[in-house]
Amino acid sequence: MSENRVNGVDHLERSIDWKQGMAIAMGVPLLILPSLGYFPMYVSAAAILIWGLSVLQGFVQNAAYAELATTFPKASGLPGFAQHVFRTENYQGKYDKGKLIGGFTAWSYWFAWNPVLAIFAILAGGYLHGLFPVLGETFTEYQLALISGGVIFAGLFVVNWFGLKDGAMLGYILAAVSLIPLVILAVAPFATGHVEMANITGNWWPTDWVWDMHHILILFGIFGIAQWSACGWETAAIYGPEYKNPSKDVPKALLACGIICLILYVLVQTSVIGVLGVEGVQAEHVSPLIPVAQAVFGEAGSMVTIIMLIAAMVLIIQTAYLGSSRAMHSMSMEGNLPKVFGKTNRHGTPFIAMLVTAAFNMVLISMGSLGAILAAAAIGYTFANGISLFAYVKAKKHPAFAGLERPFKAPKGWTNVAMIFGLFNVPLCLLGVVYLNSLEIGWASTWLGFIVLSLYIPIWWYSQHESRRSNNKSATASLSDIDSGIDGADPDRVLDPR
């Protein structure tokens, strides 16, 4: 029997330490790339401040998640915490509403991370189209996006088939390939004197910015999209069941990721605005790092930048691929998704969930609208974070969890802090994202987000019926065994099965 399968249940394998968990999560700092030119379009140089505040928001939230991860070491990050806390133990009714809330949180988290695969496969196809003219003559950007997605997803599936440890090794390699050049591009403009501080200090807010409801809702929307990137390093906690020593590994991995994100997010955005100015960033809002590289390193720099960005995209896809598949595995183990999604191979890899994740993203790529996919994903992320913070509050206050050991504890009074940030996410950031979406690309992305999220209801309903059928079969089998024992020759054997 596989050591990952206990009592007929597929379990993840404890095979990584905090450094490997950090390496897998190192795709998160690169999530700033799609928004580097987007935020200055609305808030000018104040984008630097928003990134810094958003990463600090991540520290607040992740302190709560680190405590949950060590209190429930078998739960997989946000999806596992919420499902475990909200479910009702020994529930006797037909449908447990608490279990539905926990499952919906996990589904929202899955939907937040899942589209990262499609978003960066589309970007990779676009960069390849511009980098290699021969490809541009043979394929359209849409075709290259589909090809890129298929090749990357297949390659990562093969690598991660052999367990999370190998995925972490790939993370080490890609982190070196992508993070080091990113740091160089962030620091070099300062060293070479290309950063003009007047580009920043004279353009903190747009000239027409006023603190009315319209602009406040835009600001909430910006914060909602920013946390999709800047708070995403909580993914280091999702591998709780696979850390060798969760009580020590989880806080270390989260702290290391947070420090790296804080430095890079602020530094990269400052560098870009300092070199190009707000108007220059707005003119190159899709990929402002390329003109920065050209200014500092010349034409050769742009080639290096594109290669680096493609490597970075593979790393981001790796992070999202593992995170979303673990979310599906966790939901299946909790009975909130059909059991098939919880199947693992002998290496502890949830391969069915990975296959479904890849197929879903190939469908998203075929939609062709990167903006709509990103906006819909941000809706899922605000739901996931908001409800997960409420789960932390319940885990601290509910008598059922009061006596649990907590190897890592958030600072005193953190329940009040978590409640405030939970309300900041839902409803404030959620309203802001929906409002911003309506200004940018109409209501398509909002409908996409809410339709995918609402699809969870019938899926959950089916899962509950599946669980009841399974329990009924188990009960019938147990009764059959007892009847067989009663009919046998040794009644004492029936009364005392030892």
N, C-alpha and C positions, 0 to 999 in steps of 0.2 A: 504493500500500500504506500502511496506517496505520502511523505511526511507533511505535505501541505493539506492533506485531507484527513480530518478527524471526525469520527462519528458520522461519516457520510457528508460532511460539509467541507466545501472548498475554502481553504484559508490562504492568506498571503504569507509569504515567507519573510522572516526577520533576517535580513541579509545586508543592511546598509548602516553606516554611521552618519554623524551629522554633516561631515564634509561631503559625503556622497549625496545626501539629501539636498544640501546647499547647491551642489553642482547641477543637479537636475532642475532646481528652481532658478538657476541663473539665466534662464531665458526671460525672466520677468523684467529686468532692467531694460531689455531691448523693446519692450512693449511701448516705450515712449515714441518709437519711430513713426507710427501712423499719425501721432498727434503733435509732433514737433512744429509743424507748420500750421496746424489747425487752430490751436489755442490762441496764438497771437492775432489771428483774424478777428477774434472777439474781444480779447482782453489785453492786447499789445504785450508789453514787457512784463506785465503782472502775471503772465504765464509762469514765470520763474517762481514767483511767490506761491502760486497755486500748486505747482509740483512739490515744493518743499512742504507745504501744509498737508498735502495729500499723503505724502510718505509718512509724515508724523501721525496722521490719522491711522495709517497702517500700523504704526507702533502701538497705538491705543487699542485697536481692535485685536491685533495679534497677541498682545499680552493676555487678553481674555481667552483667545484660541489656544495659546500655549498651555494655560491652566486646564482647559478642557481636554487637550491632547494627553496630558499626563494623568488626569483623573479618569479618563476613559481610553486607556492605551490601545484597545483593540478597535477603536473607531477610526475611520478614515477621514480625518480633517473635518471641514465644515459639514459635508454631507452626513458623516457618521455621527458627529456631535448632536446635530439637530434631531436626527432620527431617534437617537438613543434617549435624549432628554424629553422629547415631546410624547413619545409613545406611552401608553398606559399599561403598566405591568398587570398580567393576569386578567386582561380585558375579556369580559364574558359576552359582550354584545356582538352585533354583526359587523359594524364598521367603527373603528377607533378614530375619532376625529383628530386626536393628538398625533396619531401615527400618520394621518393624512398631511398634517401641517409639517411634520418632520420630513416626510417624503417629498413634499412640494419644495421645501428648502433645498434638498439635495438635487431635485430636478432643475431648479433655478440655477444652482451652481454648475451643474452639468451643462446647461444651455449657455451659461456665461463663458465657460472655458472652451466648450466644443468648437464654436465658430472660429477660434483662433487659427485652427488648421486651414480653414478655407480662406480666411483673410490673408494670411501670409503666403499661401500657395498662389493666390491671385497676384500679390505683390511680387513674388519671385518670378512668376511668368512675365510680368511687365518689365522687370529689370533685365531678365534674359533677352527679351525682345529688343531692348535698347542696347545691350552690351555686345551682342553678336549679330551683326547685320545679316549673315547667312540664315540665321534662325528667323529673323524678321521677314526675310523674303519667302521663307517656306511656310511659316505658321503665323496665324494671327495671335494677338495677346491672349485672347480667350482660349485658343487651342493650347498655347504654351502653359496657361494656368492649369488646364485639365491634365496635361502631361506632367507638369511639375508636381501637382497634387498626387497623381497616381504613383509616380516614382518615389517621392518622399515618403508617402504613407506606407508603401510596400517595404521600402528599405528600413524604416523605423520599426515596422511590425516584425521583420526578421530579427533585427538587433535585440528588441525587447522580448522576443519569444523566450530567450534564455534567462529571463529574470531581470529584476530591477537593477541589480548590481552592474550588469552590462550597460543598461541605460544610463547609469551614473557615469560610467567610463566614457561613453559618448558625450555626455554632458561636459566632462573635463576637457575633452578635445575641442568641442565646439566653443566652450567658454573662452579658451585660449585664443582660438581663431577669431572670434567676434568681439569679445570684451576688450582685449588688449588694444586692437586698432580703434575701438570706440573711445577708449580712454585717451589714446594719442590724439584723436581728432578733437576731443574736448579740451585737452591741455595745450596742444601745440599752438592754437591761435593766440593764447595768452603769452606763450613764450616767444612767439615771433612778432608780437606787437600788432596783430591784425584785429584785436578786440578794441572797439571804440566804446568806452563806458558811457559816452553821451548818447549812444544808440539805446541804452537801457534807461539811464536816469531821466532822460527827457521824454520818455514814452511809456511811463508806467501804465497809464490807462488811455483808451481811445479818447480823442478830443470831444466826441459827442456822448461820452459815458455820463449817465445820470443814475442816481440810486432810486429808480422807480421800480414798480413791480415787474415790468418787462425785462429790465436788466438784471434784477435779482433772480428771476426765474432762469435766465440765461446762465448766471453764475452758479446756481444750483445744478444746472445741467452739465456745465463744465466740470464741476466737482464730481458729479456722478460718473462721467466718462473718464476723468482723471484717476479715480480710484480703481477703475477697471484695469488700469496700468500700474499705478503707483502703490496700490495696496495688494496687488496680486501675489506678492511674495508669501502670503499665507499658504500658498500651495506647498511650501516646505512642510507644513503640518499634516498634509493629507496622507503622507506616507507613514503615519503613526504606527500602524500595524506591521510595518516593514523595517522599523528602526530596531537595532539590537538592544538599545537602552533608551526607550522613549522619554523617560523622565529627565535625562540629561541631553539627549541628542536633539529633541524637538526645540527647546529654548535656544540652544546654541545655533542650530540651523536658521531659525527665524531671526535671531539677532544679527548674524553675519549677513544674511540676505538684506535685511533692513538698512544696515549701515551702507552697504554697497549701493543700494537703490537711492538712498538719500543723497549721497555724493554725486552719483552719475546723473540723476534726473535734474538736479539743480545745475550742475556744471555743464551738461550738454546743452540745455535750453539757453543758459547764459552765453555760451560760446556762439551758438547759432545766431541769436539776436545781436550779440556784440559785433559779429563780423558782418552780417548782412543788413542789420537794422530791421525794424518792424516791417517796413514796406518791402524790403528785399525778401524777408521770410514769406510774406504774403504772396509775393510773385512766384516763389518756388515752394508752395505749401505742401506739395506731394512728397518731395524729397529734398529738403533744404541742406542736408549734409553734403550733397554732391557739390554745390557751389562753394561751400566752406572748404572742402578738400581741394577744389581747384584754386581757391584763393591762397591757401597755405602751401600746397604741394605741387600745384600746376596740373596739367592735363593728366599726368600719370596718377595723381592722387585720386581723381575721380574713378579711374579704373579699379584702384585698390579699394575705394569706398564701396563700389557696387559689389565686388567680390565679397567684401566683409559683410555687407548687408545681407547677401544671399545666405552666407554661413549663419548669420544671426537669425535669419528666418527659420532655418532648419532647427536651430536650437529652441526657438520659441514654439515651433510646431511640436518638437519632442516634449517640452514641458506640458503643453496643453493636451497632447495625446495621452500621456501618462495620467495626468490629473483627471481628465474627463472619464477615462476608462475605469479608474479607481472609484470615481463617484458612482458609476453604474454598478460596479461590483458591490459596493457598500449598500446601495439601494436594494439589490437583489438579496443580499444576506439578511437585510432587515424585513424582507417580505413586501417591499414597496415597488419592486419590479419583478417581472417573471423570472423564475429560477434560472433559466438558461443564461441570463446575463451574468450570473455569478460563477459560471464554470471557469476553472483555471486548469492550466496544463501542469505537468509534473514539476515545472520550474516555478510555480506560483504565479504565473502570468494570466490575468483575466482576458484570454484571447478572444472570446466571443464579443465582449464589450469593446475590445479594440477594433475588431472587424466592423461592428455596427457603427462605431464612431467614424471610421474612415469612409464607409459608404455614405453616411449622412452628410459628411463634408463634401464629398464629390457632388452630391445633389446641390448643396449650397453654392459650390463653385459654378455650377451650371446656371445659377441665377444671374451671375455676372455683376451684381451690385455690391461692391465692397462697403460703401457707406451704410446701406440698409442693414447689412449683416452685422457690422460693428455696433450700430445704434440698437439693434434688437438684443445683442449680447449684453450691452450695458444695462438694459432693463432687467435681465436675469440676475446680473451681479448685484444690483442694488437690493433686490428681493433677498438674495442669498445672504448677504452680509447683515441686513437689517434683522431678519428673523433669527440668524445665528447668534447675534448679540442678545436677543431676547431669550434664546436658549441658555446662554451663559447666566443671565439673571435668574432664570428658573432653577438652574443647576446649583446656584448658590443659596437660594432661599427655600427650595422645596425640601420637606423633611426626608423624603426618600433618598436624597443625595447628600444630606448633611454630614453623614458619618463616613463618607468616602475619603480615602487617602488622596492628598493633593501634593505630590512631590514638588511641583512648581506652583507658586501662588502669585497671582497678580497683586499689585499694591492694594492696600486697605482702601475700602470705599469704591472699588472698581465696578461694583454692580451699578452704582449711580452713573458713572461715566459711560458704561456700556449701554445703559438705557438711553442716555442722551444721544449717543452716536447711532443707536438703533433707530431712533426717531428721525435723526438727520438723514439716514438712508431711506427709510420708509416712514413718512411719505415724501419728504422734501426733495431729496435727490431724484427720486422716482418721478415726481412731477416735473422737475427741471429737465430731465432727460427727454421725457415725452414732449415737453414744450419746445425744446431745442430741436428735436427731430422734426416737429411740425414746421419749423422755420426753414430747416435745411433741405429736407427731401420729402416733405409731405407726410402722410400718415401711413405709408406702406411699411416702414420699419417697425412702427408701433404695433400695427396689426400683426406683422410677422412675429414679433416678440410675444404678444399676448396669446396668439393662436397656438404657438408651440408650447407655451407654458400651460395653457388650458387643456391641451391634449393629454396632460398627465392624469386628469380625472378618470377618463375611461381606462387608461392603462393601469392605474392604481386599482380601480374597481375589479378589473380582470385578475390582477395579482392577488387580491383578497380571496376571490373565488378559488384560485389555484391553491392558495395556502390552506383553505378549508378542506378542499378535496384531498390534499396531501395528508392533512391531520386526520381526516376521517378514515383514510386507508390505513394509516399507522395504527389508529385505535382498533379497527377491525382486525388487523393482523395480530395485535396484542391479545385481543379476545380469543382469536383462533388458537393462539399458542396456549392460553390458559385452558381452553376446552380440551385441547390435546393432552395436556398434563393431567386434567381430571379423569380422562378416560384411560390413562396409563395405569401401570401397576403400582406405583409408589406415591401415595397421597402426601407423604411427608415431603417429597421432592417438590410438590406443587406449593405447599405452604412455606417451605424454606428452600428457595432456589439456590442457596449457596452450595 
